[in-house]
Amino acid sequence: MLPSTLYVRHAVRDRERQLEHGRLLAESRHDRAGRPSRARRSAALVLATVSRGSAAAVRRLDECVADDLSRSLAPTE
């Protein structure tokens, strides 16, 4: 076999190996992108809990301020 033939075969084999490696990497990235990580999900749950708690506190505070405002605007006799 000629050296140039061997070289071409090795070059083709290397290129096929690189393409396969790239395909596997792309497939791996696609799989990871489809599902959220545990840390991201946990952080989202904590943030949602804090958000709900602060919204409840603001509603309570708003009710108190509204009561105080209605008392102050009421006609005094």
N, CA, C and O atoms as a GROMACS GRO file, in nm:
protein
  308
    1MET      N    1   0.083  -0.116   0.000
    1MET     CA    2   0.000   0.000   0.000
    1MET      C    3   0.089   0.124   0.000
    1MET      O    4   0.192   0.129   0.066
    2LEU      N    5   0.046   0.221  -0.075
    2LEU     CA    6   0.123   0.344  -0.084
    2LEU      C    7   0.106   0.426   0.044
    2LEU      O    8   0.000   0.423   0.107
    3PRO      N    9   0.209   0.500   0.082
    3PRO     CA   10   0.200   0.584   0.202
    3PRO      C   11   0.089   0.688   0.190
    3PRO      O   12   0.024   0.722   0.289
    4SER      N   13   0.068   0.740   0.071
    4SER     CA   14  -0.036   0.840   0.055
    4SER      C   15  -0.175   0.780   0.081
    4SER      O   16  -0.262   0.847   0.135
    5THR      N   17  -0.195   0.655   0.043
    5THR     CA   18  -0.322   0.586   0.067
    5THR      C   19  -0.343   0.569   0.217
    5THR      O   20  -0.453   0.593   0.268
    6LEU      N   21  -0.238   0.528   0.288
    6LEU     CA   22  -0.248   0.512   0.433
    6LEU      C   23  -0.278   0.646   0.500
    6LEU      O   24  -0.359   0.654   0.593
    7TYR      N   25  -0.213   0.750   0.452
    7TYR     CA   26  -0.235   0.883   0.508
    7TYR      C   27  -0.381   0.927   0.490
    7TYR      O   28  -0.442   0.979   0.582
    8VAL      N   29  -0.435   0.904   0.371
    8VAL     CA   30  -0.573   0.943   0.342
    8VAL      C   31  -0.668   0.865   0.431
    8VAL      O   32  -0.764   0.921   0.484
    9ARG      N   33  -0.643   0.733   0.448
    9ARG     CA   34  -0.729   0.652   0.533
    9ARG      C   35  -0.727   0.702   0.677
    9ARG      O   36  -0.831   0.712   0.742
   10HIS      N   37  -0.609   0.734   0.727
   10HIS     CA   38  -0.597   0.785   0.864
   10HIS      C   39  -0.666   0.921   0.877
   10HIS      O   40  -0.731   0.949   0.978
   11ALA      N   41  -0.652   1.005   0.777
   11ALA     CA   42  -0.715   1.137   0.780
   11ALA      C   43  -0.867   1.124   0.780
   11ALA      O   44  -0.935   1.195   0.854
   12VAL      N   45  -0.920   1.033   0.699
   12VAL     CA   46  -1.064   1.010   0.694
   12VAL      C   47  -1.113   0.956   0.828
   12VAL      O   48  -1.216   1.001   0.879
   13ARG      N   49  -1.040   0.861   0.885
   13ARG     CA   50  -1.077   0.802   1.014
   13ARG      C   51  -1.076   0.909   1.125
   13ARG      O   52  -1.165   0.912   1.209
   14ASP      N   53  -0.974   0.996   1.124
   14ASP     CA   54  -0.967   1.104   1.222
   14ASP      C   55  -1.084   1.201   1.207
   14ASP      O   56  -1.144   1.244   1.306
   15ARG      N   57  -1.116   1.234   1.084
   15ARG     CA   58  -1.227   1.326   1.059
   15ARG      C   59  -1.360   1.264   1.103
   15ARG      O   60  -1.443   1.334   1.161
   16GLU      N   61  -1.380   1.136   1.077
   16GLU     CA   62  -1.502   1.068   1.121
   16GLU      C   63  -1.511   1.068   1.274
   16GLU      O   64  -1.618   1.089   1.330
   17ARG      N   65  -1.398   1.046   1.340
   17ARG     CA   66  -1.393   1.047   1.485
   17ARG      C   67  -1.428   1.187   1.540
   17ARG      O   68  -1.500   1.198   1.638
   18GLN      N   69  -1.377   1.291   1.476
   18GLN     CA   70  -1.408   1.428   1.518
   18GLN      C   71  -1.556   1.460   1.499
   18GLN      O   72  -1.619   1.522   1.586
   19LEU      N   73  -1.611   1.418   1.388
   19LEU     CA   74  -1.753   1.441   1.362
   19LEU      C   75  -1.841   1.368   1.464
   19LEU      O   76  -1.938   1.424   1.514
   20GLU      N   77  -1.805   1.245   1.495
   20GLU     CA   78  -1.880   1.168   1.594
   20GLU      C   79  -1.871   1.233   1.732
   20GLU      O   80  -1.970   1.241   1.805
   21HIS      N   81  -1.752   1.280   1.766
   21HIS     CA   82  -1.732   1.349   1.895
   21HIS      C   83  -1.818   1.476   1.900
   21HIS      O   84  -1.882   1.504   2.002
   22GLY      N   85  -1.819   1.553   1.794
   22GLY     CA   86  -1.901   1.674   1.788
   22GLY      C   87  -2.049   1.644   1.797
   22GLY      O   88  -2.124   1.716   1.862
   23ARG      N   89  -2.091   1.538   1.733
   23ARG     CA   90  -2.232   1.498   1.738
   23ARG      C   91  -2.272   1.459   1.879
   23ARG      O   92  -2.379   1.496   1.927
   24LEU      N   93  -2.186   1.383   1.946
   24LEU     CA   94  -2.215   1.342   2.084
   24LEU      C   95  -2.220   1.462   2.178
   24LEU      O   96  -2.305   1.468   2.267
   25LEU      N   97  -2.130   1.559   2.158
   25LEU     CA   98  -2.132   1.680   2.240
   25LEU      C   99  -2.261   1.759   2.219
   25LEU      O  100  -2.323   1.805   2.314
   26ALA      N  101  -2.301   1.774   2.094
   26ALA     CA  102  -2.424   1.847   2.064
   26ALA      C  103  -2.545   1.777   2.124
   26ALA      O  104  -2.635   1.842   2.177
   27GLU      N  105  -2.548   1.646   2.115
   27GLU     CA  106  -2.658   1.569   2.172
   27GLU      C  107  -2.661   1.583   2.324
   27GLU      O  108  -2.768   1.594   2.384
   28SER      N  109  -2.545   1.583   2.386
   28SER     CA  110  -2.535   1.599   2.530
   28SER      C  111  -2.585   1.736   2.573
   28SER      O  112  -2.659   1.747   2.672
   29ARG      N  113  -2.547   1.841   2.501
   29ARG     CA  114  -2.593   1.976   2.532
   29ARG      C  115  -2.745   1.987   2.516
   29ARG      O  116  -2.813   2.051   2.596
   30HIS      N  117  -2.796   1.924   2.414
   30HIS     CA  118  -2.941   1.928   2.389
   30HIS      C  119  -3.016   1.859   2.503
   30HIS      O  120  -3.120   1.908   2.546
   31ASP      N  121  -2.965   1.747   2.553
   31ASP     CA  122  -3.030   1.675   2.662
   31ASP      C  123  -3.030   1.759   2.789
   31ASP      O  124  -3.131   1.764   2.860
   32ARG      N  125  -2.918   1.826   2.818
   32ARG     CA  126  -2.910   1.907   2.939
   32ARG      C  127  -2.997   2.031   2.930
   32ARG      O  128  -3.047   2.078   3.032
   33ALA      N  129  -3.015   2.084   2.811
   33ALA     CA  130  -3.095   2.206   2.795
   33ALA      C  131  -3.243   2.177   2.812
   33ALA      O  132  -3.320   2.267   2.847
   34GLY      N  133  -3.285   2.056   2.790
   34GLY     CA  134  -3.425   2.021   2.798
   34GLY      C  135  -3.480   2.011   2.939
   34GLY      O  136  -3.600   2.024   2.958
   35ARG      N  137  -3.395   1.988   3.038
   35ARG     CA  138  -3.444   1.973   3.175
   35ARG      C  139  -3.367   2.068   3.267
   35ARG      O  140  -3.244   2.078   3.259
   36PRO      N  141  -3.439   2.136   3.354
   36PRO     CA  142  -3.371   2.230   3.443
   36PRO      C  143  -3.291   2.158   3.550
   36PRO      O  144  -3.324   2.046   3.590
   37SER      N  145  -3.187   2.221   3.595
   37SER     CA  146  -3.104   2.159   3.698
   37SER      C  147  -3.175   2.166   3.833
   37SER      O  148  -3.267   2.246   3.851
   38ARG      N  149  -3.131   2.084   3.926
   38ARG     CA  150  -3.192   2.082   4.059
   38ARG      C  151  -3.168   2.215   4.130
   38ARG      O  152  -3.257   2.266   4.199
   39ALA      N  153  -3.050   2.270   4.114
   39ALA     CA  154  -3.019   2.398   4.181
   39ALA      C  155  -3.108   2.509   4.127
   39ALA      O  156  -3.157   2.591   4.204
   40ARG      N  157  -3.129   2.512   3.997
   40ARG     CA  158  -3.214   2.615   3.938
   40ARG      C  159  -3.358   2.600   3.986
   40ARG      O  160  -3.425   2.699   4.016
   41ARG      N  161  -3.406   2.477   3.993
   41ARG     CA  162  -3.543   2.453   4.039
   41ARG      C  163  -3.557   2.493   4.185
   41ARG      O  164  -3.656   2.556   4.222
   42SER      N  165  -3.460   2.457   4.268
   42SER     CA  166  -3.464   2.492   4.410
   42SER      C  167  -3.462   2.644   4.428
   42SER      O  168  -3.537   2.698   4.510
   43ALA      N  169  -3.377   2.711   4.353
   43ALA     CA  170  -3.369   2.858   4.362
   43ALA      C  171  -3.501   2.921   4.320
   43ALA      O  172  -3.545   3.019   4.380
   44ALA      N  173  -3.564   2.866   4.219
   44ALA     CA  174  -3.693   2.919   4.172
   44ALA      C  175  -3.801   2.900   4.278
   44ALA      O  176  -3.884   2.989   4.300
   45LEU      N  177  -3.801   2.785   4.345
   45LEU     CA  178  -3.900   2.761   4.450
   45LEU      C  179  -3.880   2.855   4.568
   45LEU      O  180  -3.976   2.907   4.623
   46VAL      N  181  -3.754   2.877   4.607
   46VAL     CA  182  -3.725   2.969   4.717
   46VAL      C  183  -3.768   3.111   4.680
   46VAL      O  184  -3.830   3.180   4.761
   47LEU      N  185  -3.736   3.153   4.561
   47LEU     CA  186  -3.774   3.287   4.516
   47LEU      C  187  -3.926   3.303   4.512
   47LEU      O  188  -3.978   3.408   4.548
   48ALA      N  189  -3.996   3.201   4.467
   48ALA     CA  190  -4.142   3.206   4.463
   48ALA      C  191  -4.200   3.216   4.604
   48ALA      O  192  -4.296   3.290   4.626
   49THR      N  193  -4.143   3.143   4.699
   49THR     CA  194  -4.190   3.148   4.837
   49THR      C  195  -4.169   3.286   4.897
   49THR      O  196  -4.258   3.340   4.962
   50VAL      N  197  -4.051   3.343   4.875
   50VAL     CA  198  -4.022   3.477   4.925
   50VAL      C  199  -4.116   3.578   4.861
   50VAL      O  200  -4.166   3.669   4.928
   51SER      N  201  -4.141   3.564   4.733
   51SER     CA  202  -4.229   3.656   4.662
   51SER      C  203  -4.371   3.649   4.717
   51SER      O  204  -4.435   3.752   4.738
   52ARG      N  205  -4.422   3.528   4.742
   52ARG     CA  206  -4.557   3.513   4.798
   52ARG      C  207  -4.565   3.572   4.938
   52ARG      O  208  -4.663   3.637   4.974
   53GLY      N  209  -4.461   3.550   5.018
   53GLY     CA  210  -4.458   3.604   5.154
   53GLY      C  211  -4.457   3.756   5.154
   53GLY      O  212  -4.529   3.818   5.232
   54SER      N  213  -4.377   3.816   5.069
   54SER     CA  214  -4.372   3.962   5.064
   54SER      C  215  -4.504   4.018   5.011
   54SER      O  216  -4.548   4.124   5.056
   55ALA      N  217  -4.567   3.951   4.918
   55ALA     CA  218  -4.697   3.997   4.867
   55ALA      C  219  -4.802   3.994   4.977
   55ALA      O  220  -4.884   4.085   4.987
   56ALA      N  221  -4.800   3.890   5.060
   56ALA     CA  222  -4.896   3.881   5.171
   56ALA      C  223  -4.871   3.993   5.271
   56ALA      O  224  -4.965   4.053   5.322
   57ALA      N  225  -4.744   4.020   5.300
   57ALA     CA  226  -4.710   4.128   5.394
   57ALA      C  227  -4.756   4.263   5.339
   57ALA      O  228  -4.808   4.345   5.414
   58VAL      N  229  -4.737   4.286   5.212
   58VAL     CA  230  -4.779   4.413   5.151
   58VAL      C  231  -4.931   4.426   5.155
   58VAL      O  232  -4.982   4.536   5.179
   59ARG      N  233  -5.003   4.317   5.133
   59ARG     CA  234  -5.149   4.323   5.139
   59ARG      C  235  -5.196   4.359   5.280
   59ARG      O  236  -5.286   4.441   5.296
   60ARG      N  237  -5.134   4.296   5.382
   60ARG     CA  238  -5.171   4.327   5.521
   60ARG      C  239  -5.142   4.474   5.552
   60ARG      O  240  -5.224   4.543   5.612
   61LEU      N  241  -5.024   4.519   5.512
   61LEU     CA  242  -4.987   4.658   5.536
   61LEU      C  243  -5.082   4.753   5.464
   61LEU      O  244  -5.118   4.857   5.520
   62ASP      N  245  -5.120   4.719   5.343
   62ASP     CA  246  -5.212   4.803   5.266
   62ASP      C  247  -5.348   4.812   5.335
   62ASP      O  248  -5.409   4.918   5.336
   63GLU      N  249  -5.396   4.702   5.392
   63GLU     CA  250  -5.523   4.703   5.464
   63GLU      C  251  -5.515   4.794   5.586
   63GLU      O  252  -5.609   4.869   5.613
   64CYS      N  253  -5.404   4.788   5.659
   64CYS     CA  254  -5.387   4.873   5.777
   64CYS      C  255  -5.385   5.021   5.738
   64CYS      O  256  -5.449   5.103   5.802
   65VAL      N  257  -5.311   5.053   5.634
   65VAL     CA  258  -5.302   5.191   5.589
   65VAL      C  259  -5.437   5.239   5.539
   65VAL      O  260  -5.475   5.353   5.564
   66ALA      N  261  -5.510   5.154   5.469
   66ALA     CA  262  -5.642   5.192   5.419
   66ALA      C  263  -5.737   5.218   5.535
   66ALA      O  264  -5.816   5.312   5.530
   67ASP      N  265  -5.731   5.135   5.641
   67ASP     CA  266  -5.816   5.158   5.758
   67ASP      C  267  -5.781   5.290   5.824
   67ASP      O  268  -5.871   5.367   5.859
   68ASP      N  269  -5.652   5.318   5.842
   68ASP     CA  270  -5.609   5.443   5.904
   68ASP      C  271  -5.651   5.562   5.819
   68ASP      O  272  -5.694   5.665   5.872
   69LEU      N  273  -5.640   5.550   5.690
   69LEU     CA  274  -5.677   5.659   5.600
   69LEU      C  275  -5.827   5.684   5.605
   69LEU      O  276  -5.870   5.800   5.605
   70SER      N  277  -5.907   5.578   5.609
   70SER     CA  278  -6.052   5.596   5.614
   70SER      C  279  -6.094   5.659   5.746
   70SER      O  280  -6.188   5.738   5.748
   71ARG      N  281  -6.026   5.627   5.856
   71ARG     CA  282  -6.055   5.688   5.985
   71ARG      C  283  -6.020   5.836   5.985
   71ARG      O  284  -6.093   5.919   6.040
   72SER      N  285  -5.907   5.870   5.922
   72SER     CA  286  -5.865   6.009   5.923
   72SER      C  287  -5.951   6.098   5.832
   72SER      O  288  -5.962   6.218   5.854
   73LEU      N  289  -6.010   6.037   5.730
   73LEU     CA  290  -6.094   6.115   5.640
   73LEU      C  291  -6.240   6.120   5.683
   73LEU      O  292  -6.319   6.196   5.628
   74ALA      N  293  -6.275   6.040   5.781
   74ALA     CA  294  -6.414   6.036   5.827
   74ALA      C  295  -6.448   6.170   5.894
   74ALA      O  296  -6.365   6.229   5.963
   75PRO      N  297  -6.569   6.217   5.872
   75PRO     CA  298  -6.608   6.346   5.935
   75PRO      C  299  -6.614   6.331   6.087
   75PRO      O  300  -6.671   6.235   6.139
   76THR      N  301  -6.557   6.424   6.155
   76THR     CA  302  -6.560   6.423   6.301
   76THR      C  303  -6.672   6.515   6.350
   76THR      O  304  -6.691   6.625   6.298
   77GLU      N  305  -6.744   6.468   6.450
   77GLU     CA  306  -6.856   6.548   6.501
   77GLU      C  307  -6.828   6.598   6.638
   77GLU      O  308  -6.912   6.667   6.696
   0.00000   0.00000   0.00000
